[in-house]
């Protein structure tokens, strides 16, 4: 194989089943990435970040973007070399030749997506009920909550099963609506820009500095997770046209767009509403709209949130099913999970298997703590993937991709992710360790063996 050629796509044993259908181009994949990162979390995250950083909340997004972009560039480089479903697990195996580590990486990414989906399902049922109920914060009775969860997951299952083209178009619709909601906030708040000190922070004592590196880093730890989702683009690589070139640039473009939106929204929010009031508000961006555009119906943003929640869940569902499909091709999970529907060209067995798992999780109760813990675990995955890129770049006979970066970038990304991991909350870290231990026990119980690599 020539050194400038990417590794071949077919890494599973040859069989007669159909492959996934490559239909996503540059802009479709970029919108997919933007929709995955935006989500509904930004509507509450602004308030929490303002409580830490005050008017300098925009700086927290800027710093966390740098940390996310470092790992994002590593993923872009690896995506140009190995555009495969379950890319993280494949790359880990290709770099370290350790099925156990590959299995842990793959299941960690999947666990993050499943808990995100289950949380989204509960949030969708609650938001839907509050949209038609007289009390905005009303909690639906258990039967209605369960019905809402089941209908929501069933609807997403149908879209995911029907085809990647249909899923991508639905993603475009949802992303346009949630992006439009944030753009509306920016537009109505533009006239307030420049009216406050954008470096003012919550002072707790007369000798406390107005802004410090420690305070910025604290905020960046929180806002970093607003960028999580860029890594999902790697898992749909086999459904992308010319993925070696398309995937890297779509990933970087999506990160850039989301960064501009987050910074503009945060500047707007603290320009319109004092940071202390933002921190105390249960709906900080709704409060921004109420003050900047009192004529706008508040429930309209509940509707926007429903589309944002749906989009986040769908993207995680697509990612999870393609991840399972790819891991089946690597021999890390049962091969039956890698089957592709002959007509729909989607991994239908993986889709319906994940549907059952998510239903169990969503109906079990509030799993928000579990979701935060799996997000912490993703930092560990990012460290492994960046380390894998370092190993592969130092390997003399390793073929290069169409998007290469200097060795210093993955090295800096390892340092950034390790620093963020060191600042994780102790209770969330304990749950994350417990989940990791559970994945390790599952590996020892089933003893999967990664198949030999092709090429």
C-alpha positions as CSV (number, residue, x, y, z in Angstrom):
1,X,0.0,0.0,0.0
2,X,1.4,3.4,-0.9
3,X,2.1,5.7,2.0
4,X,-0.3,8.4,0.9
5,X,-3.3,6.1,0.5
6,X,-5.9,5.7,3.3
7,X,-6.5,2.3,4.8
8,X,-9.2,0.2,3.0
9,X,-12.8,0.5,4.3
10,X,-13.7,-3.2,4.5
11,X,-12.3,-4.4,7.8
12,X,-14.9,-7.0,8.6
13,X,-14.8,-10.5,7.1
14,X,-16.3,-10.6,3.6
15,X,-19.9,-11.7,3.4
16,X,-22.8,-11.1,1.1
17,X,-24.7,-8.6,3.2
18,X,-25.2,-5.1,1.9
19,X,-23.1,-2.2,3.1
20,X,-24.1,1.1,4.6
21,X,-25.2,3.7,2.0
22,X,-22.9,6.7,1.6
23,X,-25.2,9.7,1.1
24,X,-23.9,12.5,3.3
25,X,-22.0,15.3,1.7
26,X,-20.0,18.1,3.3
27,X,-22.8,20.4,4.3
28,X,-25.1,17.6,5.5
29,X,-22.3,16.2,7.7
30,X,-21.4,19.7,9.0
31,X,-25.1,20.3,9.9
32,X,-25.1,16.9,11.6
33,X,-22.1,17.9,13.7
34,X,-23.6,21.4,14.6
35,X,-26.9,19.8,15.6
36,X,-25.1,17.2,17.7
37,X,-23.1,19.8,19.7
38,X,-25.8,22.5,20.1
39,X,-28.5,20.4,21.7
40,X,-30.8,21.7,24.4
41,X,-28.2,21.9,27.1
42,X,-27.0,25.4,26.2
43,X,-30.3,26.8,27.4
44,X,-29.5,25.9,31.0
45,X,-25.7,25.8,30.7
46,X,-25.4,29.6,30.2
47,X,-26.8,30.2,33.7
48,X,-24.6,27.7,35.4
49,X,-21.5,29.1,33.7
50,X,-22.5,32.7,34.6
51,X,-22.7,31.6,38.2
52,X,-19.0,30.7,38.1
53,X,-17.5,33.3,35.7
54,X,-20.0,36.2,35.7
55,X,-19.8,38.4,32.6
56,X,-16.6,36.5,31.5
57,X,-18.7,33.4,30.6
58,X,-17.8,34.0,26.9
59,X,-14.2,33.5,27.8
60,X,-15.0,30.1,29.3
61,X,-16.5,29.0,26.0
62,X,-13.5,30.3,24.1
63,X,-11.0,28.4,26.3
64,X,-13.0,25.2,26.2
65,X,-13.3,25.5,22.4
66,X,-9.5,25.5,22.2
67,X,-9.4,22.3,24.3
68,X,-12.2,20.8,22.1
69,X,-10.6,21.9,18.9
70,X,-7.3,20.2,19.8
71,X,-9.0,16.8,20.2
72,X,-11.3,17.7,17.2
73,X,-8.2,18.1,15.0
74,X,-7.0,14.7,16.1
75,X,-10.3,13.1,15.2
76,X,-10.2,15.0,11.9
77,X,-6.8,13.6,11.1
78,X,-7.8,10.1,12.1
79,X,-11.0,10.3,10.2
80,X,-9.0,11.1,7.0
81,X,-7.0,8.0,7.7
82,X,-9.6,5.5,8.9
83,X,-13.2,6.6,8.0
84,X,-15.0,3.7,9.7
85,X,-18.0,3.2,11.9
86,X,-16.9,2.5,15.5
87,X,-13.8,4.5,14.5
88,X,-12.6,5.1,18.1
89,X,-12.6,1.4,18.8
90,X,-11.0,0.6,15.5
91,X,-8.3,3.2,16.0
92,X,-7.6,2.1,19.5
93,X,-7.1,-1.5,18.3
94,X,-5.0,-0.5,15.4
95,X,-2.7,1.6,17.5
96,X,-2.4,-0.6,20.7
97,X,-3.5,-4.1,19.6
98,X,-5.4,-4.5,22.9
99,X,-9.0,-5.9,22.4
100,X,-9.8,-5.1,26.0
101,X,-8.9,-1.4,25.6
102,X,-10.8,-1.2,22.3
103,X,-13.8,-2.8,23.9
104,X,-13.8,-0.3,26.8
105,X,-13.4,2.7,24.5
106,X,-16.3,1.5,22.2
107,X,-18.7,0.7,25.1
108,X,-17.8,4.0,26.8
109,X,-18.8,6.0,23.8
110,X,-21.9,3.9,23.4
111,X,-22.8,4.3,27.1
112,X,-22.5,8.1,26.7
113,X,-24.9,8.1,23.7
114,X,-27.5,5.8,25.4
115,X,-27.6,7.8,28.6
116,X,-28.0,11.0,26.6
117,X,-30.9,9.4,24.7
118,X,-32.6,8.2,27.8
119,X,-32.3,11.6,29.5
120,X,-33.6,13.3,26.3
121,X,-36.6,10.9,26.2
122,X,-37.6,11.9,29.8
123,X,-37.0,15.6,29.0
124,X,-39.1,15.4,25.8
125,X,-42.0,13.9,27.7
126,X,-41.8,16.5,30.4
127,X,-41.4,19.5,28.0
128,X,-44.3,18.2,25.9
129,X,-46.6,18.0,28.9
130,X,-45.6,21.5,30.1
131,X,-46.3,22.9,26.6
132,X,-50.0,22.1,26.9
133,X,-50.3,22.4,30.7
134,X,-51.3,25.6,32.4
135,X,-48.2,25.4,34.7
136,X,-45.0,25.7,32.7
137,X,-43.0,23.6,35.2
138,X,-45.7,20.9,35.5
139,X,-44.5,17.3,35.9
140,X,-46.5,14.7,34.0
141,X,-48.1,11.8,35.9
142,X,-46.2,8.6,35.6
143,X,-48.5,7.0,33.0
144,X,-48.2,10.0,30.7
145,X,-44.5,10.2,31.3
146,X,-44.0,6.6,30.3
147,X,-46.3,7.0,27.3
148,X,-44.4,10.0,26.1
149,X,-41.0,8.2,26.5
150,X,-42.2,5.2,24.6
151,X,-43.7,7.2,21.7
152,X,-40.6,9.4,21.5
153,X,-38.2,6.5,21.3
154,X,-40.5,4.6,18.9
155,X,-40.5,7.6,16.6
156,X,-36.8,8.0,16.6
157,X,-36.4,4.3,16.0
158,X,-38.6,4.5,12.9
159,X,-36.6,7.5,11.5
160,X,-33.2,5.8,12.2
161,X,-34.4,2.5,10.7
162,X,-35.9,4.1,7.6
163,X,-32.6,5.4,6.2
164,X,-29.6,7.6,6.7
165,X,-30.9,10.1,4.0
166,X,-34.2,10.5,5.8
167,X,-32.4,10.8,9.2
168,X,-30.1,13.4,7.8
169,X,-32.9,15.5,6.4
170,X,-34.8,15.4,9.8
171,X,-31.5,16.4,11.4
172,X,-31.3,19.4,9.1
173,X,-34.8,20.4,10.0
174,X,-34.2,20.2,13.8
175,X,-30.8,21.9,13.6
176,X,-32.4,24.8,11.6
177,X,-35.0,25.3,14.2
178,X,-32.6,25.1,17.2
179,X,-30.0,27.2,15.5
180,X,-32.8,29.7,14.6
181,X,-33.8,29.9,18.2
182,X,-30.3,30.8,19.3
183,X,-29.9,33.2,16.3
184,X,-33.1,35.0,17.4
185,X,-31.6,35.5,20.9
186,X,-28.5,37.0,19.4
187,X,-30.4,39.3,17.1
188,X,-32.8,40.7,19.8
189,X,-29.9,41.3,22.1
190,X,-27.4,42.9,19.8
191,X,-28.5,46.4,20.8
192,X,-27.5,45.6,24.4
193,X,-23.9,44.7,23.4
194,X,-21.2,46.9,25.0
195,X,-23.3,47.9,28.0
196,X,-21.4,45.9,30.6
197,X,-17.9,45.0,31.7
198,X,-17.2,41.6,29.9
199,X,-14.5,40.7,32.4
200,X,-16.5,41.2,35.6
201,X,-16.8,38.1,37.8
202,X,-18.7,37.2,41.0
203,X,-16.5,38.6,43.7
204,X,-16.5,36.8,47.0
205,X,-14.1,39.0,48.9
206,X,-12.3,42.4,48.7
207,X,-8.9,40.8,47.9
208,X,-10.2,38.4,45.2
209,X,-8.9,39.3,41.7
210,X,-11.5,40.2,39.2
211,X,-10.4,37.5,36.8
212,X,-7.9,34.7,37.2
213,X,-6.7,31.7,35.2
214,X,-8.1,29.4,37.9
215,X,-11.6,31.0,37.5
216,X,-11.4,30.7,33.7
217,X,-10.4,27.1,33.9
218,X,-13.3,26.4,36.3
219,X,-15.7,27.8,33.7
220,X,-14.0,26.0,30.9
221,X,-14.4,22.6,32.6
222,X,-18.2,23.2,32.6
223,X,-18.5,24.7,29.1
224,X,-16.3,22.0,27.5
225,X,-19.1,19.5,27.5
226,X,-21.2,21.9,25.4
227,X,-18.8,20.9,22.6
228,X,-19.0,17.1,23.1
229,X,-20.5,15.6,20.0
230,X,-17.9,16.4,17.4
231,X,-16.5,12.9,17.9
232,X,-19.8,11.3,16.7
233,X,-19.0,12.3,13.1
234,X,-16.4,9.5,12.9
235,X,-19.1,6.9,13.5
236,X,-21.1,7.8,10.4
237,X,-18.0,7.9,8.2
238,X,-19.1,4.9,6.1
239,X,-22.3,6.9,5.1
240,X,-20.3,9.9,4.0
241,X,-19.3,10.6,0.4
242,X,-15.5,10.9,0.0
243,X,-15.1,10.6,3.8
244,X,-11.3,11.0,3.8
245,X,-11.7,14.6,2.6
246,X,-15.2,15.5,3.7
247,X,-15.1,14.3,7.3
248,X,-12.1,16.3,8.6
249,X,-13.3,19.6,7.1
250,X,-16.9,19.1,8.2
251,X,-15.8,18.4,11.7
252,X,-13.6,21.5,12.0
253,X,-16.3,23.7,10.3
254,X,-19.0,22.4,12.7
255,X,-16.7,23.2,15.7
256,X,-16.1,26.7,14.4
257,X,-19.8,27.4,13.8
258,X,-20.8,26.2,17.3
259,X,-18.0,28.3,18.9
260,X,-19.2,31.5,17.3
261,X,-22.8,30.8,18.3
262,X,-21.9,30.0,21.9
263,X,-19.7,33.1,22.3
264,X,-22.4,35.3,20.7
265,X,-25.2,33.8,22.8
266,X,-23.2,34.2,26.1
267,X,-22.3,37.8,25.3
268,X,-25.9,38.6,24.5
269,X,-27.1,36.9,27.7
270,X,-24.9,38.8,30.1
271,X,-25.5,42.0,28.2
272,X,-29.3,41.8,28.7
273,X,-29.5,40.1,32.2
274,X,-27.1,40.6,35.1
275,X,-24.9,37.5,35.6
276,X,-26.3,36.9,39.2
277,X,-29.8,36.8,37.9
278,X,-28.8,34.5,35.0
279,X,-27.3,32.1,37.5
280,X,-30.4,32.1,39.6
281,X,-32.8,31.6,36.7
282,X,-34.3,28.2,35.9
283,X,-34.5,29.3,32.2
284,X,-31.7,31.9,31.7
285,X,-32.2,32.3,27.9
286,X,-36.0,32.5,28.3
287,X,-35.3,35.3,30.7
288,X,-33.1,37.0,28.1
289,X,-36.0,36.9,25.6
290,X,-38.5,38.1,28.2
291,X,-36.5,41.2,28.8
292,X,-35.2,41.9,25.3
293,X,-38.4,40.9,23.4
294,X,-41.4,41.0,25.9
295,X,-43.8,40.6,22.9
296,X,-42.4,37.1,22.1
297,X,-44.4,34.2,23.5
298,X,-42.3,32.3,26.1
299,X,-43.7,28.9,25.2
300,X,-42.2,29.2,21.7
301,X,-38.8,28.4,23.3
302,X,-40.3,25.3,24.8
303,X,-41.2,24.2,21.3
304,X,-37.6,25.0,20.1
305,X,-36.3,23.0,23.0
306,X,-38.4,20.0,21.9
307,X,-36.7,20.1,18.5
308,X,-33.3,20.5,20.1
309,X,-33.9,17.5,22.4
310,X,-35.2,15.4,19.5
311,X,-32.2,16.3,17.4
312,X,-29.7,15.4,20.1
313,X,-31.4,12.1,20.8
314,X,-31.6,11.2,17.1
315,X,-27.9,12.0,16.5
316,X,-26.9,9.9,19.5
317,X,-29.1,7.1,18.2
318,X,-27.5,7.1,14.8
319,X,-24.1,7.3,16.4
320,X,-24.8,4.4,18.8
321,X,-26.2,2.1,16.1
322,X,-23.3,2.7,13.8
323,X,-20.9,2.2,16.6
324,X,-22.4,-1.2,17.4
325,X,-22.4,-2.1,13.7
326,X,-18.7,-1.2,13.5
327,X,-17.8,-3.1,16.7
328,X,-19.6,-6.2,15.4
329,X,-17.4,-6.0,12.3
330,X,-14.4,-5.9,14.6
331,X,-15.6,-8.9,16.5
332,X,-16.0,-6.9,19.8
333,X,-19.7,-7.6,20.0
334,X,-21.9,-10.4,18.5
335,X,-21.7,-10.4,14.7
336,X,-25.5,-10.4,14.3
337,X,-25.5,-6.8,15.5
338,X,-23.6,-5.8,12.4
339,X,-26.4,-6.9,10.0
340,X,-27.6,-4.3,7.5
341,X,-31.2,-4.3,6.1
342,X,-31.1,-5.1,2.4
343,X,-33.6,-2.4,1.4
344,X,-33.1,0.3,4.0
345,X,-29.3,-0.1,4.2
346,X,-29.3,0.6,7.9
347,X,-28.0,-1.6,10.8
348,X,-31.5,-2.6,11.8
349,X,-30.5,-5.3,14.4
350,X,-28.3,-2.7,16.2
351,X,-31.1,-0.1,16.0
352,X,-33.7,-2.3,17.6
353,X,-31.3,-3.7,20.2
354,X,-30.4,-0.2,21.3
355,X,-34.1,0.8,21.4
356,X,-34.8,-1.8,24.1
357,X,-31.8,-0.7,26.1
358,X,-32.8,3.0,26.0
359,X,-36.4,2.2,26.9
360,X,-35.2,0.3,30.0
361,X,-32.9,3.2,31.0
362,X,-35.5,5.9,30.3
363,X,-38.3,4.1,32.2
364,X,-36.0,3.3,35.2
365,X,-36.0,6.9,36.5
366,X,-33.8,10.0,36.6
367,X,-30.4,9.0,35.2
368,X,-28.9,12.5,34.9
369,X,-26.0,11.6,37.3
370,X,-25.3,8.6,35.1
371,X,-25.2,10.9,32.0
372,X,-22.7,13.3,33.7
373,X,-20.5,10.4,34.6
374,X,-20.4,9.0,31.1
375,X,-19.5,12.5,29.9
376,X,-16.5,12.4,32.3
377,X,-15.6,9.0,30.8
378,X,-15.5,10.5,27.4
379,X,-12.5,12.6,28.5
380,X,-10.7,9.3,29.1
381,X,-11.6,8.2,25.6
382,X,-10.3,11.4,24.2
383,X,-7.0,10.9,26.0
384,X,-6.7,7.3,24.5
385,X,-7.6,8.5,21.0
386,X,-5.1,11.3,21.1
387,X,-2.4,8.9,22.4
388,X,-3.3,6.5,19.6
389,X,-2.7,9.2,17.0
390,X,0.7,9.9,18.6
391,X,1.6,6.2,18.3
392,X,0.4,6.0,14.7
393,X,2.2,9.1,13.6
394,X,5.4,7.7,15.1
395,X,4.9,4.4,13.3
396,X,7.2,4.6,10.2
397,X,5.1,2.4,7.8
398,X,1.7,3.9,8.8
399,X,-0.2,5.4,5.8
400,X,-1.0,9.1,6.0
401,X,-4.4,10.7,5.4
402,X,-5.6,13.7,3.5
403,X,-5.7,15.9,6.6
404,X,-2.5,15.7,8.7
405,X,-1.6,17.7,11.8
406,X,1.7,18.1,13.7
407,X,2.5,15.8,16.6
408,X,2.3,18.7,19.1
409,X,-1.5,18.9,18.6
410,X,-2.5,15.4,20.0
411,X,0.1,15.9,22.7
412,X,-1.4,19.2,23.8
413,X,-4.9,17.6,23.6
414,X,-3.8,14.9,26.0
415,X,-2.6,17.5,28.5
416,X,-5.8,19.5,28.1
417,X,-8.1,16.5,28.6
418,X,-6.1,15.3,31.6
419,X,-6.4,18.7,33.2
420,X,-10.1,18.8,32.6
421,X,-10.5,15.3,34.0
422,X,-8.5,16.3,37.1
423,X,-11.1,19.0,37.8
424,X,-14.1,16.7,37.6
425,X,-16.5,16.5,40.6
426,X,-15.6,13.7,43.0
427,X,-19.1,12.1,43.0
428,X,-19.3,12.1,39.2
429,X,-15.8,10.6,39.0
430,X,-16.8,7.8,41.4
431,X,-19.8,6.9,39.2
432,X,-17.6,7.1,36.1
433,X,-15.1,4.7,37.7
434,X,-17.9,2.3,38.6
435,X,-19.2,2.3,35.0
436,X,-15.7,1.7,33.7
437,X,-15.4,-1.2,36.1
438,X,-18.7,-2.6,34.9
439,X,-17.6,-2.5,31.3
440,X,-14.3,-4.3,32.3
441,X,-16.3,-7.0,34.1
442,X,-18.6,-7.4,31.0
443,X,-15.5,-7.9,28.8
444,X,-14.1,-10.6,31.1
445,X,-17.5,-12.3,31.1
446,X,-18.0,-12.4,27.3
447,X,-14.3,-12.4,26.2
448,X,-14.7,-10.8,22.8
449,X,-11.7,-11.1,20.4
450,X,-11.0,-8.4,17.9
451,X,-10.6,-9.8,14.4
452,X,-7.5,-9.3,12.3
453,X,-7.3,-6.0,10.5
454,X,-7.6,-5.8,6.8
455,X,-5.0,-4.0,4.7
